[in-house]
């Protein structure tokens, strides 16, 4: 079984998008959710919420608070309930969440993920970690000790960029699968997600590149040799 440890802010959205949040609105980039959905389906992966958002879901991964009353008196869905609605529309289900573990005066995300891995995963299972912050920054131990293994499964997204993008998906396919990453990238990103594709192949010693324009008109540049390095 494959698992995806998922952060939310900086992964399914980005800094510029979050500045537009009003009240408890759920600011999520649906393109990022679409990429996540394809990855989940391709690898039959279970999503484990490692984000700070997890504390607002119960053990059944349902929002602790479904609605929120605004100062105007209007009652709206909380962003946690909104997120589940978005996920459901893309066929995504939250399977579980990590425990809260403190290290000094802050949460230790690597300790939380490591505990889940050691408690719930077997040697036959595989996993990838999506987070916009280097997971080693959450711990005083850094990359040392047992956290060395987590680093092999970690894909860092760009909070100031697009969050989860095609380059992150490419890296995740290399971690989760034993098939050719480029073939999986083609299937996950190019199939059904884009209108106009320009794809050129070069010799093995030269760059393999693809410029992909999604339906919203955003340009994603993928340079495979650069990603591998």
Buried (B, 14 or more C-beta within 10 A) or exposed (E): BBBBBBBBBBBBBBBEBEEEEEEBEBBBBEBBBBBBBBBBEBBEBBBBBBBEBBEBBEEEBEBEEEEBEEEEEEEBBBBBBBBBEBBEEBEBEBBBBBEEBEBEEEBBBBBBBBBBBEEBBEEEEBBBBBBBBEBBEBBEBBBEEEBEEBBEBBBBBBBEBBBBBBBBBBBBBBBBBEEEBBEBBBBBBBEEBBEEBEEEEEEEEEEBBBBBBBEEEEEBEBBBEEBEE
